[in-house]
Amino acid sequence: MSDSNLISVLLPVYNCEQYVEKAIQSILDQTYTNFELLIIDDYSNDNSGEIINNFTKFDDRVSVIRNDDNLGITKSLNKLLSLAKGKFIARQDADDISQKERFHLQLDFLQKKNLDVVYTRSKRIDNRKIIPGFSFYFPQRIVVRYKNPFIHGTLFAKKNVINNLGGYDERFIYSQDYKLVTDLLDQGCNIKIMRDVLYSSNFTGNISSINKEQQKYYADCVKKKIPPGKIL
């Protein structure tokens, strides 16, 4: 792998045996090939570990580590960040799918527009709706005060920009993506969502749908700019 424009793809996995193979394959099928795929098995107790380890046998761009305990997505992402060698960081969720030209188009868009971070729109797998929908057409700095229009799995960023923030805020067990993007905006970073739909999002049995109350609490902490643990 060349260090020039190397992308480090961060993929945390926890009990995702039903989806993770397709998620990984969607990264390996990218038209842009200069990347490393860093996968962390967050102490899964299903067959996720076996599935992801099989990919290391066939593609030397894939690296897998396993947590000794379940750390959660926020700490796992920071662990992957510390291992990333790329100039750029890309996210991928274990139950979602990236379109083949995603990295190529995101890198080109980021460089041409002189951006720090770029996201794309996504199609929901369950109902095929495009997200963000109507809110995409409003200024993102206004929308983000009320909800998170940025699809975390589509994040593509300069690594130094994420590192300058100290990575993800580990106080946020949930909505760590919302906290990250608000911190980036507060730092004056140049962020845009591409019009292109380059991702497919699963909403069946994912973290957001299973833990709605916790997700809402942490999201409200982001909106009110207060640390978790406070009574809202």
N, C-alpha and C positions, 0 to 999 in steps of 0.2 A: 504493500500500500504506500502510495506517495503521500508525503505530509502536506503537499500543496492542495488546499481546498478539501482536505479530508473531513468527512462528516462522521461524528460519533453519534450513533443512534442508541438512545436509552430506552430499554424495554423492561419494565418490572413485571414480574409474573407471580400471581398467587392463585392457586387452584383454578386454573383456566384451561384444563385439558380439552374442553370441547371446542375451543376457538384458537388456541395459541399457534397451532401448526400453520393455519392460513395467515395469521398475522405475521409470523416470521417469513413465510414464503413471499408475502407481498413486499417485504423489504428486500429479500434476495433477488426478486425479479425486477428491481428498479433499473431503469435505463441508465441512470448515473451509478457507476460502480465503485467509485472511490470512497468507500465508507467502512467503518468498523461497526459491527452490531454487538452492543454490550447488553447482555441479558442477565437479570438478577432474579433468581428463584427465592422468593420471600418465604421460605420454609413451607412450601406447599405440601399437602398430605394426600394429593391425588396423583395422577400420572404426568403432571406437567413437567416435572424434572426430567423424566425419562424422554419425553418428547423433545424438549429443547436441547438436551445433551446429544441427541442423535444428529442434530444439525452441525455440530462441531466436527463430525467425522467427514463431512462432505464439503465444507466451506470454511477456509481458514480466516475469513473475516468475522466469524462468529466466536464470541467469548462468553462463557457462562460462569457465574459465581453463585454460590448458594449461601443464604444467611443461616446462621446457627439458631436463630429464633425469628419469629415473625416481627419485623421491625415496622411494617407499614410502608405505604408508598412514598411518603415524604422523605424519610430517612434513607430508604432504598435508592431514591433518585439522587440524593446527595452523594451516596456511596458510589453510584455509577459516574456522577460528575467528576469525582476525584480520580477516576480511572481513565477518563476520556482523553484521548490524544489528539482529537481533531480540532481544526480551526473553527468548526461549526458544530452545533448541537441540534439534533432532531429528536423528537419524541415519537413514540409509537405505543399505543395501548395493546395489551395482550388479546383483546377480544374485538379489535377493529382491523380494518384493511386499508392499506395505502394504494392509491393508483400508481401504475408503473412509472409515470413521468413526474411524480410528485417532487422528488429531490431535485431533478434537473430544472423544473420550472420554478421551484422556490428559490434555489440558489441564484438563478438568472434574475428573478424579480428582485431579490434582496440587493444584489450588486448593482443592477441598473437604477434602482430607486434610492440607492445609498441608505438602506434601512439597517436597523439593528436586529429586528425580529420580524418575522413574517409568519402569519397563520393562513390557512385556507378554509374554505367552506367545506361542509361535509353533508353526505346524504345519510339519513337515518335508515338503518337496515329494516326496521320493523314497518315503517309506514312510507318510506321513500321521500319524506319531506327534506328540503334543503335547509340546513342551519349554518349560521344565523340566517333567518328569513328577512322579515320586514326590517328588523333592527340593523341589518347590514347597511342600509341606505342612510342611516343617521350617523353623525360624528361619534366615533368610538369612545372618545374621552367623556362624552355625555352618557352614552349607553352604559358604560362600565360603572357608573355611579349607582345604577339600579339593578344590573345583572351582569353576568359574565358572557359576552358574545364570542369569546375566543375559545375555540375547540382545542383543548390541551394536547390531544394526540397529534395535532397538525403543527405544533410549535417547531420553528426552524429559526435558530438564532446564532449570532456570533458568540462563541464560548466565553470570550473575555467579558462580554456584557453581563452574562449570567454570573460569572465568577465575581465580578465587581460588587454584586449584591450579596455575595456570600452564599449563593445557591438558593435553595428553597428554605423558607422559614419553618423550622421543625416544630414550632409551637402549633402549627396548623396541620392537624392530623387529616382533616378534610379541607376541601377548597384551597389546597396549597397552590393550585394553578391560578385561581382568582387572586390570591395574595401576591403571587409572583408577578402577574401582569400589572396589577395596580402599583407595585413597587417599581417596576420598570417605567411605567408612565410617570410616576412621581419623580423619577430620576431624569426625566426628559428624553427618554429613549424614543427613537423613531420606529413606530410599530404600525403595521397595516395587515388587514385581512384581504387576501386575494379573492377576486370574484370567482375564480376557478373552483370547481368541486373536485378535490383530489383525494378524498378520504371517505370511508364508510364507517359509521358509528353504530355500535351495538348498544341498545338501551334495555336489553332483557337480562335481568339478574346482575347488572353491573353495580359498582360501588354506589353510584349516585341514586339508583333506584332502590337499593336495599337499605341504605342508611340516609333516608331523606331528611329526618329530623336533625341528625348530626351535621349533615351537609348544609342545611339551612342555617343552623346556629353559627357555624364557622364562616359561612358566606356573609351573614349579618355582621360578624366581627370585622370582616374586611370592609364592608360598606361604612361602618361606623368608626373604622380605624382604631379599634381597641383590641388588646390582646385577648386570646381565649382564656376563659376562667372568670371573666367578669359577667355579672348578671345584666342581661340586655333589657 
